[in-house]
Amino acid sequence: MQSDPELDRLRGSIDNLDAAIVCLLAERFKITQRVGVLKKERGLKAADPDREVQQIARLRQLAASSGMDPEFAEKLLGFIVAEVVRQHEAIAAA
Amino acid sequence: MQSDPELDRLRGSIDNLDAAIVCLLAERFKITQRVGVLKKERGLKAADPDREVQQIARLRQLAASSGMDPEFAEKLLGFIVAEVVRQHEAIAAA
């Protein structure tokens, strides 16, 4: 393992941010699971392309204004949404 | 677009969490870019497999304790680290 005092300090900050990101994502999945149950109760489809188009546009703008690559933000959302849809399909099938 | 008062409320929470996650990720990339510059200055390799093994173990544990699928957390870290390594290789080549 590569070691260096400044590298260690930066990695400590990365680890703190990762812990915060994991907690926020866990909360996000709790809410999307509730959305999945609601969609099943209401007979709505698991995927919602219009909502996804809005989310992509909003996240690309947020990414750009916070100095992150909008392409990466869009790919990341796709990655998370694929997991959400997988969970919603499991809820719908249950 | 599917609409329903409770669905709209839940989606508002998802949007708030997404904004927070994007900001934290943007900060994470700022730090990993600094790590990339530091690695170039010190002549260290872009990828660090030992560090990645530690990060995976830590994030799987964090995910499990916050109610998130550890498999998803590991896949997500892989997705983010691939982007970081891509950025580090660009810094090293610059």
N, CA and C atoms of all chains as a GROMACS GRO file, in nm:
protein
  564
    1MET      N    1   0.085  -0.120   0.000
    1MET     CA    2   0.000   0.000   0.000
    1MET      C    3   0.089   0.126   0.000
    2GLN      N    4   0.054   0.216  -0.091
    2GLN     CA    5   0.131   0.340  -0.104
    2GLN      C    6   0.102   0.428   0.018
    3SER      N    7   0.207   0.484   0.081
    3SER     CA    8   0.184   0.570   0.197
    3SER      C    9   0.264   0.698   0.190
    4ASP      N   10   0.205   0.803   0.248
    4ASP     CA   11   0.260   0.938   0.242
    4ASP      C   12   0.168   1.021   0.331
    5PRO      N   13   0.221   1.110   0.419
    5PRO     CA   14   0.131   1.182   0.512
    5PRO      C   15   0.018   1.257   0.442
    6GLU      N   16   0.049   1.326   0.332
    6GLU     CA   17  -0.058   1.402   0.266
    6GLU      C   18  -0.159   1.309   0.199
    7LEU      N   19  -0.107   1.200   0.138
    7LEU     CA   20  -0.195   1.100   0.076
    7LEU      C   21  -0.288   1.041   0.183
    8ASP      N   22  -0.234   1.011   0.300
    8ASP     CA   23  -0.315   0.954   0.409
    8ASP      C   24  -0.425   1.051   0.452
    9ARG      N   25  -0.390   1.181   0.459
    9ARG     CA   26  -0.486   1.283   0.500
    9ARG      C   27  -0.599   1.292   0.397
   10LEU      N   28  -0.563   1.295   0.269
   10LEU     CA   29  -0.664   1.303   0.162
   10LEU      C   30  -0.752   1.178   0.163
   11ARG      N   31  -0.689   1.063   0.184
   11ARG     CA   32  -0.768   0.938   0.187
   11ARG      C   33  -0.864   0.936   0.305
   12GLY      N   34  -0.824   0.996   0.418
   12GLY     CA   35  -0.915   1.006   0.533
   12GLY      C   36  -1.039   1.087   0.496
   13SER      N   37  -1.019   1.196   0.418
   13SER     CA   38  -1.133   1.277   0.373
   13SER      C   39  -1.221   1.198   0.276
   14ILE      N   40  -1.158   1.122   0.186
   14ILE     CA   41  -1.236   1.038   0.092
   14ILE      C   42  -1.320   0.938   0.171
   15ASP      N   43  -1.260   0.875   0.272
   15ASP     CA   44  -1.334   0.776   0.352
   15ASP      C   45  -1.453   0.842   0.425
   16ASN      N   46  -1.433   0.965   0.476
   16ASN     CA   47  -1.544   1.035   0.543
   16ASN      C   48  -1.656   1.064   0.444
   17LEU      N   49  -1.620   1.112   0.325
   17LEU     CA   50  -1.722   1.142   0.224
   17LEU      C   51  -1.793   1.014   0.181
   18ASP      N   52  -1.719   0.905   0.165
   18ASP     CA   53  -1.781   0.777   0.126
   18ASP      C   54  -1.884   0.731   0.229
   19ALA      N   55  -1.851   0.749   0.358
   19ALA     CA   56  -1.946   0.709   0.462
   19ALA      C   57  -2.074   0.792   0.450
   20ALA      N   58  -2.058   0.924   0.426
   20ALA     CA   59  -2.175   1.012   0.411
   20ALA      C   60  -2.256   0.973   0.287
   21ILE      N   61  -2.186   0.943   0.176
   21ILE     CA   62  -2.255   0.906   0.052
   21ILE      C   63  -2.332   0.775   0.069
   22VAL      N   64  -2.269   0.677   0.135
   22VAL     CA   65  -2.337   0.548   0.158
   22VAL      C   66  -2.463   0.568   0.242
   23CYS      N   67  -2.453   0.652   0.347
   23CYS     CA   68  -2.572   0.677   0.432
   23CYS      C   69  -2.683   0.744   0.351
   24LEU      N   70  -2.649   0.843   0.269
   24LEU     CA   71  -2.751   0.911   0.188
   24LEU      C   72  -2.812   0.816   0.086
   25LEU      N   73  -2.729   0.731   0.026
   25LEU     CA   74  -2.780   0.634  -0.071
   25LEU      C   75  -2.871   0.532  -0.004
   26ALA      N   76  -2.833   0.489   0.119
   26ALA     CA   77  -2.918   0.394   0.192
   26ALA      C   78  -3.055   0.458   0.216
   27GLU      N   79  -3.055   0.587   0.253
   27GLU     CA   80  -3.181   0.659   0.275
   27GLU      C   81  -3.259   0.669   0.143
   28ARG      N   82  -3.188   0.696   0.034
   28ARG     CA   83  -3.252   0.704  -0.099
   28ARG      C   84  -3.319   0.571  -0.135
   29PHE      N   85  -3.252   0.459  -0.108
   29PHE     CA   86  -3.312   0.328  -0.139
   29PHE      C   87  -3.432   0.300  -0.049
   30LYS      N   88  -3.427   0.347   0.076
   30LYS     CA   89  -3.545   0.331   0.164
   30LYS      C   90  -3.665   0.402   0.099
   31ILE      N   91  -3.641   0.521   0.046
   31ILE     CA   92  -3.752   0.598  -0.014
   31ILE      C   93  -3.796   0.534  -0.146
   32THR      N   94  -3.702   0.490  -0.228
   32THR     CA   95  -3.743   0.429  -0.356
   32THR      C   96  -3.814   0.295  -0.332
   33GLN      N   97  -3.780   0.228  -0.221
   33GLN     CA   98  -3.854   0.104  -0.189
   33GLN      C   99  -3.999   0.139  -0.154
   34ARG      N  100  -4.017   0.250  -0.082
   34ARG     CA  101  -4.153   0.297  -0.050
   34ARG      C  102  -4.226   0.333  -0.181
   35VAL      N  103  -4.152   0.397  -0.273
   35VAL     CA  104  -4.210   0.430  -0.405
   35VAL      C  105  -4.252   0.301  -0.476
   36GLY      N  106  -4.170   0.198  -0.464
   36GLY     CA  107  -4.202   0.069  -0.528
   36GLY      C  108  -4.332   0.009  -0.474
   37VAL      N  109  -4.347   0.016  -0.342
   37VAL     CA  110  -4.469  -0.037  -0.278
   37VAL      C  111  -4.591   0.044  -0.324
   38LEU      N  112  -4.573   0.177  -0.325
   38LEU     CA  113  -4.681   0.268  -0.366
   38LEU      C  114  -4.722   0.240  -0.512
   39LYS      N  115  -4.622   0.222  -0.598
   39LYS     CA  116  -4.652   0.194  -0.740
   39LYS      C  117  -4.728   0.063  -0.754
   40LYS      N  118  -4.691  -0.036  -0.672
   40LYS     CA  119  -4.762  -0.164  -0.678
   40LYS      C  120  -4.907  -0.145  -0.633
   41GLU      N  121  -4.924  -0.072  -0.520
   41GLU     CA  122  -5.060  -0.046  -0.468
   41GLU      C  123  -5.147   0.027  -0.570
   42ARG      N  124  -5.086   0.125  -0.640
   42ARG     CA  125  -5.160   0.208  -0.735
   42ARG      C  126  -5.166   0.146  -0.876
   43GLY      N  127  -5.095   0.033  -0.895
   43GLY     CA  128  -5.092  -0.030  -1.027
   43GLY      C  129  -5.012   0.050  -1.129
   44LEU      N  130  -4.913   0.127  -1.080
   44LEU     CA  131  -4.827   0.205  -1.172
   44LEU      C  132  -4.709   0.119  -1.216
   45LYS      N  133  -4.653   0.152  -1.334
   45LYS     CA  134  -4.537   0.076  -1.384
   45LYS      C  135  -4.411   0.104  -1.302
   46ALA      N  136  -4.319   0.003  -1.298
   46ALA     CA  137  -4.193   0.018  -1.222
   46ALA      C  138  -4.107   0.130  -1.280
   47ALA      N  139  -4.092   0.133  -1.413
   47ALA     CA  140  -4.010   0.236  -1.477
   47ALA      C  141  -4.098   0.354  -1.519
   48ASP      N  142  -4.042   0.475  -1.516
   48ASP     CA  143  -4.116   0.596  -1.553
   48ASP      C  144  -4.023   0.684  -1.636
   49PRO      N  145  -4.023   0.663  -1.770
   49PRO     CA  146  -3.925   0.732  -1.857
   49PRO      C  147  -3.931   0.885  -1.848
   50ASP      N  148  -4.051   0.944  -1.831
   50ASP     CA  149  -4.061   1.090  -1.823
   50ASP      C  150  -3.989   1.143  -1.699
   51ARG      N  151  -4.013   1.076  -1.587
   51ARG     CA  152  -3.946   1.113  -1.461
   51ARG      C  153  -3.794   1.101  -1.478
   52GLU      N  154  -3.748   0.994  -1.546
   52GLU     CA  155  -3.604   0.974  -1.562
   52GLU      C  156  -3.541   1.084  -1.649
   53VAL      N  157  -3.613   1.128  -1.751
   53VAL     CA  158  -3.563   1.238  -1.837
   53VAL      C  159  -3.544   1.365  -1.753
   54GLN      N  160  -3.643   1.395  -1.666
   54GLN     CA  161  -3.634   1.513  -1.579
   54GLN      C  162  -3.517   1.501  -1.482
   55GLN      N  163  -3.501   1.380  -1.424
   55GLN     CA  164  -3.392   1.360  -1.326
   55GLN      C  165  -3.255   1.377  -1.392
   56ILE      N  166  -3.241   1.322  -1.513
   56ILE     CA  167  -3.113   1.332  -1.584
   56ILE      C  168  -3.078   1.478  -1.608
   57ALA      N  169  -3.175   1.556  -1.659
   57ALA     CA  170  -3.150   1.698  -1.690
   57ALA      C  171  -3.110   1.773  -1.563
   58ARG      N  172  -3.182   1.746  -1.452
   58ARG     CA  173  -3.156   1.815  -1.326
   58ARG      C  174  -3.018   1.778  -1.270
   59LEU      N  175  -2.985   1.648  -1.275
   59LEU     CA  176  -2.856   1.605  -1.219
   59LEU      C  177  -2.738   1.653  -1.303
   60ARG      N  178  -2.756   1.659  -1.434
   60ARG     CA  179  -2.648   1.711  -1.520
   60ARG      C  180  -2.619   1.857  -1.485
   61GLN      N  181  -2.727   1.934  -1.459
   61GLN     CA  182  -2.712   2.075  -1.424
   61GLN      C  183  -2.644   2.088  -1.286
   62LEU      N  184  -2.691   2.007  -1.189
   62LEU     CA  185  -2.630   2.007  -1.056
   62LEU      C  186  -2.482   1.970  -1.062
   63ALA      N  187  -2.451   1.869  -1.142
   63ALA     CA  188  -2.311   1.825  -1.156
   63ALA      C  189  -2.227   1.938  -1.212
   64ALA      N  190  -2.275   2.000  -1.320
   64ALA     CA  191  -2.199   2.108  -1.384
   64ALA      C  192  -2.174   2.221  -1.286
   65SER      N  193  -2.276   2.257  -1.206
   65SER     CA  194  -2.259   2.371  -1.115
   65SER      C  195  -2.173   2.336  -0.994
   66SER      N  196  -2.153   2.206  -0.967
   66SER     CA  197  -2.065   2.171  -0.856
   66SER      C  198  -1.930   2.119  -0.904
   67GLY      N  199  -1.902   2.134  -1.035
   67GLY     CA  200  -1.770   2.103  -1.088
   67GLY      C  201  -1.747   1.956  -1.119
   68MET      N  202  -1.857   1.880  -1.136
   68MET     CA  203  -1.844   1.738  -1.170
   68MET      C  204  -1.883   1.717  -1.316
   69ASP      N  205  -1.824   1.618  -1.379
   69ASP     CA  206  -1.854   1.586  -1.520
   69ASP      C  207  -2.002   1.544  -1.534
   70PRO      N  208  -2.083   1.619  -1.610
   70PRO     CA  209  -2.225   1.582  -1.626
   70PRO      C  210  -2.245   1.443  -1.686
   71GLU      N  211  -2.152   1.402  -1.774
   71GLU     CA  212  -2.162   1.267  -1.833
   71GLU      C  213  -2.154   1.160  -1.724
   72PHE      N  214  -2.060   1.182  -1.630
   72PHE     CA  215  -2.045   1.086  -1.522
   72PHE      C  216  -2.170   1.084  -1.435
   73ALA      N  217  -2.225   1.204  -1.405
   73ALA     CA  218  -2.347   1.212  -1.323
   73ALA      C  219  -2.461   1.134  -1.389
   74GLU      N  220  -2.473   1.149  -1.521
   74GLU     CA  221  -2.581   1.078  -1.592
   74GLU      C  222  -2.559   0.927  -1.586
   75LYS      N  223  -2.435   0.884  -1.608
   75LYS     CA  224  -2.405   0.739  -1.603
   75LYS      C  225  -2.432   0.684  -1.463
   76LEU      N  226  -2.395   0.763  -1.362
   76LEU     CA  227  -2.416   0.720  -1.223
   76LEU      C  228  -2.565   0.706  -1.193
   77LEU      N  229  -2.644   0.803  -1.237
   77LEU     CA  230  -2.788   0.794  -1.214
   77LEU      C  231  -2.844   0.669  -1.281
   78GLY      N  232  -2.798   0.642  -1.403
   78GLY     CA  233  -2.844   0.522  -1.474
   78GLY      C  234  -2.812   0.396  -1.395
   79PHE      N  235  -2.694   0.395  -1.335
   79PHE     CA  236  -2.648   0.281  -1.254
   79PHE      C  237  -2.739   0.262  -1.132
   80ILE      N  238  -2.773   0.374  -1.065
   80ILE     CA  239  -2.858   0.367  -0.945
   80ILE      C  240  -3.002   0.333  -0.984
   81VAL      N  241  -3.052   0.395  -1.092
   81VAL     CA  242  -3.190   0.371  -1.135
   81VAL      C  243  -3.209   0.224  -1.177
   82ALA      N  244  -3.108   0.165  -1.240
   82ALA     CA  245  -3.116   0.023  -1.279
   82ALA      C  246  -3.137  -0.064  -1.155
   83GLU      N  247  -3.068  -0.029  -1.045
   83GLU     CA  248  -3.085  -0.103  -0.919
   83GLU      C  249  -3.225  -0.080  -0.861
   84VAL      N  250  -3.272   0.045  -0.869
   84VAL     CA  251  -3.406   0.078  -0.818
   84VAL      C  252  -3.513   0.000  -0.896
   85VAL      N  253  -3.502  -0.001  -1.029
   85VAL     CA  254  -3.600  -0.071  -1.112
   85VAL      C  255  -3.598  -0.222  -1.080
   86ARG      N  256  -3.475  -0.276  -1.059
   86ARG     CA  257  -3.462  -0.417  -1.021
   86ARG      C  258  -3.538  -0.442  -0.890
   87GLN      N  259  -3.521  -0.352  -0.792
   87GLN     CA  260  -3.590  -0.367  -0.663
   87GLN      C  261  -3.742  -0.352  -0.681
   88HIS      N  262  -3.784  -0.256  -0.766
   88HIS     CA  263  -3.928  -0.235  -0.788
   88HIS      C  264  -3.992  -0.357  -0.856
   89GLU      N  265  -3.919  -0.417  -0.949
   89GLU     CA  266  -3.972  -0.535  -1.016
   89GLU      C  267  -3.987  -0.652  -0.916
   90ALA      N  268  -3.888  -0.660  -0.823
   90ALA     CA  269  -3.896  -0.763  -0.718
   90ALA      C  270  -4.017  -0.738  -0.628
   91ILE      N  271  -4.042  -0.609  -0.594
   91ILE     CA  272  -4.158  -0.574  -0.510
   91ILE      C  273  -4.287  -0.607  -0.585
   92ALA      N  274  -4.293  -0.571  -0.715
   92ALA     CA  275  -4.413  -0.596  -0.796
   92ALA      C  276  -4.443  -0.745  -0.808
   93ALA      N  277  -4.334  -0.826  -0.812
   93ALA     CA  278  -4.349  -0.971  -0.829
   93ALA      C  279  -4.384  -1.041  -0.697
   94ALA      N  280  -4.355  -0.973  -0.586
   94ALA     CA  281  -4.374  -1.036  -0.453
   94ALA      C  282  -4.521  -1.061  -0.420
   95MET      N  283  -4.612   1.126  -1.736
   95MET     CA  284  -4.551   1.112  -1.604
   95MET      C  285  -4.656   1.072  -1.501
   96GLN      N  286  -4.622   0.970  -1.422
   96GLN     CA  287  -4.714   0.920  -1.321
   96GLN      C  288  -4.721   1.022  -1.208
   97SER      N  289  -4.844   1.056  -1.161
   97SER     CA  290  -4.854   1.154  -1.054
   97SER      C  291  -4.951   1.109  -0.945
   98ASP      N  292  -4.919   1.150  -0.823
   98ASP     CA  293  -4.992   1.108  -0.703
   98ASP      C  294  -4.931   1.191  -0.590
   99PRO      N  295  -5.010   1.249  -0.498
   99PRO     CA  296  -4.952   1.337  -0.395
   99PRO      C  297  -4.840   1.269  -0.314
  100GLU      N  298  -4.861   1.143  -0.273
  100GLU     CA  299  -4.756   1.079  -0.192
  100GLU      C  300  -4.632   1.049  -0.278
  101LEU      N  301  -4.656   1.006  -0.401
  101LEU     CA  302  -4.544   0.981  -0.493
  101LEU      C  303  -4.463   1.110  -0.514
  102ASP      N  304  -4.533   1.223  -0.532
  102ASP     CA  305  -4.465   1.352  -0.551
  102ASP      C  306  -4.381   1.388  -0.428
  103ARG      N  307  -4.435   1.363  -0.310
  103ARG     CA  308  -4.363   1.394  -0.186
  103ARG      C  309  -4.236   1.309  -0.175
  104LEU      N  310  -4.251   1.179  -0.203
  104LEU     CA  311  -4.134   1.090  -0.197
  104LEU      C  312  -4.030   1.130  -0.302
  105ARG      N  313  -4.077   1.166  -0.420
  105ARG     CA  314  -3.983   1.208  -0.526
  105ARG      C  315  -3.911   1.337  -0.489
  106GLY      N  316  -3.979   1.426  -0.416
  106GLY     CA  317  -3.913   1.548  -0.369
  106GLY      C  318  -3.797   1.513  -0.275
  107SER      N  319  -3.818   1.412  -0.189
  107SER     CA  320  -3.711   1.368  -0.098
  107SER      C  321  -3.597   1.305  -0.176
  108ILE      N  322  -3.630   1.225  -0.277
  108ILE     CA  323  -3.526   1.163  -0.361
  108ILE      C  324  -3.443   1.273  -0.429
  109ASP      N  325  -3.511   1.376  -0.480
  109ASP     CA  326  -3.438   1.486  -0.547
  109ASP      C  327  -3.346   1.559  -0.450
  110ASN      N  328  -3.393   1.580  -0.326
  110ASN     CA  329  -3.308   1.646  -0.226
  110ASN      C  330  -3.185   1.560  -0.194
  111LEU      N  331  -3.206   1.430  -0.178
  111LEU     CA  332  -3.093   1.341  -0.148
  111LEU      C  333  -2.996   1.336  -0.266
  112ASP      N  334  -3.051   1.335  -0.389
  112ASP     CA  335  -2.964   1.332  -0.507
  112ASP      C  336  -2.875   1.457  -0.513
  113ALA      N  337  -2.934   1.573  -0.479
  113ALA     CA  338  -2.855   1.696  -0.481
  113ALA      C  339  -2.740   1.686  -0.380
  114ALA      N  340  -2.770   1.632  -0.261
  114ALA     CA  341  -2.667   1.616  -0.158
  114ALA      C  342  -2.560   1.517  -0.204
  115ILE      N  343  -2.603   1.406  -0.264
  115ILE     CA  344  -2.508   1.304  -0.311
  115ILE      C  345  -2.417   1.360  -0.420
  116VAL      N  346  -2.475   1.436  -0.514
  116VAL     CA  347  -2.394   1.496  -0.622
  116VAL      C  348  -2.290   1.591  -0.563
  117CYS      N  349  -2.330   1.672  -0.465
  117CYS     CA  350  -2.234   1.766  -0.404
  117CYS      C  351  -2.121   1.692  -0.334
  118LEU      N  352  -2.155   1.586  -0.261
  118LEU     CA  353  -2.052   1.509  -0.191
  118LEU      C  354  -1.959   1.438  -0.291
  119LEU      N  355  -2.018   1.387  -0.400
  119LEU     CA  356  -1.936   1.321  -0.501
  119LEU      C  357  -1.843   1.421  -0.571
  120ALA      N  358  -1.896   1.542  -0.596
  120ALA     CA  359  -1.813   1.646  -0.658
  120ALA      C  360  -1.693   1.677  -0.568
  121GLU      N  361  -1.719   1.684  -0.437
  121GLU     CA  362  -1.611   1.709  -0.341
  121GLU      C  363  -1.512   1.590  -0.340
  122ARG      N  364  -1.567   1.469  -0.348
  122ARG     CA  365  -1.482   1.349  -0.353
  122ARG      C  366  -1.390   1.353  -0.475
  123PHE      N  367  -1.444   1.393  -0.590
  123PHE     CA  368  -1.361   1.400  -0.712
  123PHE      C  369  -1.255   1.511  -0.701
  124LYS      N  370  -1.290   1.622  -0.632
  124LYS     CA  371  -1.189   1.727  -0.610
  124LYS      C  372  -1.071   1.668  -0.533
  125ILE      N  373  -1.102   1.586  -0.433
  125ILE     CA  374  -0.995   1.528  -0.350
  125ILE      C  375  -0.918   1.422  -0.427
  126THR      N  376  -0.990   1.338  -0.502
  126THR     CA  377  -0.917   1.233  -0.576
  126THR      C  378  -0.832   1.295  -0.688
  127GLN      N  379  -0.874   1.412  -0.740
  127GLN     CA  380  -0.790   1.479  -0.839
  127GLN      C  381  -0.660   1.528  -0.773
  128ARG      N  382  -0.673   1.577  -0.649
  128ARG     CA  383  -0.554   1.617  -0.573
  128ARG      C  384  -0.465   1.494  -0.548
  129VAL      N  385  -0.528   1.380  -0.518
  129VAL     CA  386  -0.454   1.255  -0.500
  129VAL      C  387  -0.379   1.220  -0.630
  130GLY      N  388  -0.447   1.240  -0.742
  130GLY     CA  389  -0.385   1.210  -0.872
  130GLY      C  390  -0.260   1.294  -0.896
  131VAL      N  391  -0.270   1.424  -0.863
  131VAL     CA  392  -0.155   1.515  -0.881
  131VAL      C  393  -0.042   1.471  -0.788
  132LEU      N  394  -0.077   1.439  -0.664
  132LEU     CA  395   0.021   1.396  -0.563
  132LEU      C  396   0.092   1.268  -0.609
  133LYS      N  397   0.014   1.173  -0.663
  133LYS     CA  398   0.073   1.047  -0.710
  133LYS      C  399   0.169   1.072  -0.825
  134LYS      N  400   0.132   1.167  -0.911
  134LYS     CA  401   0.221   1.199  -1.023
  134LYS      C  402   0.350   1.260  -0.970
  135GLU      N  403   0.339   1.355  -0.875
  135GLU     CA  404   0.456   1.421  -0.816
  135GLU      C  405   0.548   1.320  -0.748
  136ARG      N  406   0.486   1.222  -0.677
  136ARG     CA  407   0.564   1.124  -0.601
  136ARG      C  408   0.603   1.002  -0.685
  137GLY      N  409   0.555   0.997  -0.810
  137GLY     CA  410   0.586   0.883  -0.895
  137GLY      C  411   0.516   0.755  -0.854
  138LEU      N  412   0.397   0.771  -0.789
  138LEU     CA  413   0.320   0.653  -0.747
  138LEU      C  414   0.225   0.610  -0.860
  139LYS      N  415   0.188   0.482  -0.860
  139LYS     CA  416   0.096   0.431  -0.963
  139LYS      C  417  -0.046   0.486  -0.944
  140ALA      N  418  -0.120   0.497  -1.057
  140ALA     CA  419  -0.258   0.549  -1.052
  140ALA      C  420  -0.349   0.457  -0.970
  141ALA      N  421  -0.339   0.326  -0.994
  141ALA     CA  422  -0.423   0.230  -0.921
  141ALA      C  423  -0.347   0.179  -0.798
  142ASP      N  424  -0.421   0.148  -0.692
  142ASP     CA  425  -0.361   0.098  -0.568
  142ASP      C  426  -0.449  -0.016  -0.515
  143PRO      N  427  -0.423  -0.140  -0.560
  143PRO     CA  428  -0.511  -0.253  -0.526
  143PRO      C  429  -0.530  -0.276  -0.377
  144ASP      N  430  -0.425  -0.255  -0.295
  144ASP     CA  431  -0.438  -0.277  -0.150
  144ASP      C  432  -0.538  -0.179  -0.089
  145ARG      N  433  -0.526  -0.053  -0.130
  145ARG     CA  434  -0.621   0.050  -0.083
  145ARG      C  435  -0.764   0.013  -0.125
  146GLU      N  436  -0.779  -0.035  -0.249
  146GLU     CA  437  -0.913  -0.069  -0.297
  146GLU      C  438  -0.976  -0.185  -0.218
  147VAL      N  439  -0.892  -0.283  -0.182
  147VAL     CA  440  -0.942  -0.396  -0.102
  147VAL      C  441  -0.994  -0.345   0.033
  148GLN      N  442  -0.918  -0.253   0.096
  148GLN     CA  443  -0.960  -0.194   0.224
  148GLN      C  444  -1.090  -0.117   0.209
  149GLN      N  445  -1.099  -0.037   0.101
  149GLN     CA  446  -1.219   0.045   0.079
  149GLN      C  447  -1.343  -0.042   0.059
  150ILE      N  448  -1.327  -0.150  -0.019
  150ILE     CA  449  -1.440  -0.240  -0.046
  150ILE      C  450  -1.491  -0.300   0.085
  151ALA      N  451  -1.398  -0.350   0.169
  151ALA     CA  452  -1.438  -0.413   0.295
  151ALA      C  453  -1.510  -0.312   0.384
  152ARG      N  454  -1.457  -0.190   0.391
  152ARG     CA  455  -1.515  -0.087   0.476
  152ARG      C  456  -1.655  -0.047   0.425
  153LEU      N  457  -1.666  -0.028   0.293
  153LEU     CA  458  -1.795   0.016   0.238
  153LEU      C  459  -1.902  -0.092   0.248
  154ARG      N  460  -1.861  -0.218   0.232
  154ARG     CA  461  -1.959  -0.328   0.246
  154ARG      C  462  -2.015  -0.329   0.388
  155GLN      N  463  -1.926  -0.305   0.487
  155GLN     CA  464  -1.967  -0.302   0.627
  155GLN      C  465  -2.060  -0.183   0.654
  156LEU      N  466  -2.021  -0.066   0.602
  156LEU     CA  467  -2.104   0.055   0.616
  156LEU      C  468  -2.241   0.035   0.553
  157ALA      N  469  -2.243  -0.027   0.433
  157ALA     CA  470  -2.368  -0.051   0.363
  157ALA      C  471  -2.457  -0.142   0.447
  158ALA      N  472  -2.401  -0.252   0.494
  158ALA     CA  473  -2.479  -0.348   0.574
  158ALA      C  474  -2.538  -0.280   0.697
  159SER      N  475  -2.458  -0.196   0.764
  159SER     CA  476  -2.507  -0.133   0.888
  159SER      C  477  -2.609  -0.022   0.861
  160SER      N  478  -2.614   0.028   0.736
  160SER     CA  479  -2.715   0.131   0.706
  160SER      C  480  -2.831   0.074   0.624
  161GLY      N  481  -2.835  -0.059   0.610
  161GLY     CA  482  -2.949  -0.124   0.544
  161GLY      C  483  -2.943  -0.126   0.393
  162MET      N  484  -2.822  -0.111   0.336
  162MET     CA  485  -2.808  -0.114   0.190
  162MET      C  486  -2.739  -0.246   0.150
  163ASP      N  487  -2.773  -0.295   0.032
  163ASP     CA  488  -2.713  -0.419  -0.018
  163ASP      C  489  -2.560  -0.401  -0.035
  164PRO      N  490  -2.478  -0.479   0.039
  164PRO     CA  491  -2.332  -0.465   0.027
  164PRO      C  492  -2.280  -0.490  -0.116
  165GLU      N  493  -2.349  -0.580  -0.189
  165GLU     CA  494  -2.310  -0.607  -0.328
  165GLU      C  495  -2.321  -0.480  -0.413
  166PHE      N  496  -2.432  -0.408  -0.391
  166PHE     CA  497  -2.452  -0.285  -0.468
  166PHE      C  498  -2.346  -0.182  -0.430
  167ALA      N  499  -2.316  -0.171  -0.299
  167ALA     CA  500  -2.214  -0.075  -0.254
  167ALA      C  501  -2.079  -0.105  -0.319
  168GLU      N  502  -2.046  -0.234  -0.328
  168GLU     CA  503  -1.918  -0.272  -0.389
  168GLU      C  504  -1.917  -0.238  -0.538
  169LYS      N  505  -2.029  -0.269  -0.608
  169LYS     CA  506  -2.037  -0.237  -0.751
  169LYS      C  507  -2.027  -0.086  -0.774
  170LEU      N  508  -2.092  -0.010  -0.685
  170LEU     CA  509  -2.091   0.136  -0.697
  170LEU      C  510  -1.950   0.190  -0.677
  171LEU      N  511  -1.879   0.138  -0.576
  171LEU     CA  512  -1.742   0.184  -0.554
  171LEU      C  513  -1.656   0.153  -0.678
  172GLY      N  514  -1.675   0.035  -0.735
  172GLY     CA  515  -1.601  -0.002  -0.856
  172GLY      C  516  -1.628   0.096  -0.969
  173PHE      N  517  -1.753   0.137  -0.981
  173PHE     CA  518  -1.795   0.233  -1.084
  173PHE      C  519  -1.725   0.368  -1.063
  174ILE      N  520  -1.722   0.415  -0.938
  174ILE     CA  521  -1.660   0.544  -0.906
  174ILE      C  522  -1.508   0.536  -0.920
  175VAL      N  523  -1.450   0.426  -0.870
  175VAL     CA  524  -1.303   0.411  -0.877
  175VAL      C  525  -1.256   0.403  -1.022
  176ALA      N  526  -1.335   0.340  -1.109
  176ALA     CA  527  -1.298   0.333  -1.252
  176ALA      C  528  -1.287   0.475  -1.309
  177GLU      N  529  -1.378   0.563  -1.268
  177GLU     CA  530  -1.374   0.703  -1.314
  177GLU      C  531  -1.252   0.775  -1.255
  178VAL      N  532  -1.223   0.747  -1.128
  178VAL     CA  533  -1.108   0.810  -1.063
  178VAL      C  534  -0.978   0.767  -1.133
  179VAL      N  535  -0.966   0.636  -1.160
  179VAL     CA  536  -0.844   0.585  -1.225
  179VAL      C  537  -0.831   0.648  -1.364
  180ARG      N  538  -0.943   0.662  -1.435
  180ARG     CA  539  -0.943   0.727  -1.567
  180ARG      C  540  -0.890   0.871  -1.554
  181GLN      N  541  -0.937   0.942  -1.451
  181GLN     CA  542  -0.891   1.080  -1.430
  181GLN      C  543  -0.742   1.084  -1.391
  182HIS      N  544  -0.700   0.987  -1.307
  182HIS     CA  545  -0.559   0.982  -1.265
  182HIS      C  546  -0.468   0.954  -1.383
  183GLU      N  547  -0.513   0.865  -1.472
  183GLU     CA  548  -0.431   0.834  -1.589
  183GLU      C  549  -0.420   0.956  -1.680
  184ALA      N  550  -0.529   1.034  -1.688
  184ALA     CA  551  -0.526   1.158  -1.767
  184ALA      C  552  -0.429   1.258  -1.705
  185ILE      N  553  -0.430   1.267  -1.569
  185ILE     CA  554  -0.337   1.358  -1.499
  185ILE      C  555  -0.192   1.312  -1.522
  186ALA      N  556  -0.170   1.180  -1.510
  186ALA     CA  557  -0.034   1.124  -1.526
  186ALA      C  558   0.018   1.149  -1.668
  187ALA      N  559  -0.073   1.145  -1.767
  187ALA     CA  560  -0.035   1.161  -1.907
  187ALA      C  561  -0.016   1.309  -1.945
  188ALA      N  562  -0.072   1.399  -1.864
  188ALA     CA  563  -0.072   1.543  -1.898
  188ALA      C  564   0.069   1.603  -1.889
   0.00000   0.00000   0.00000
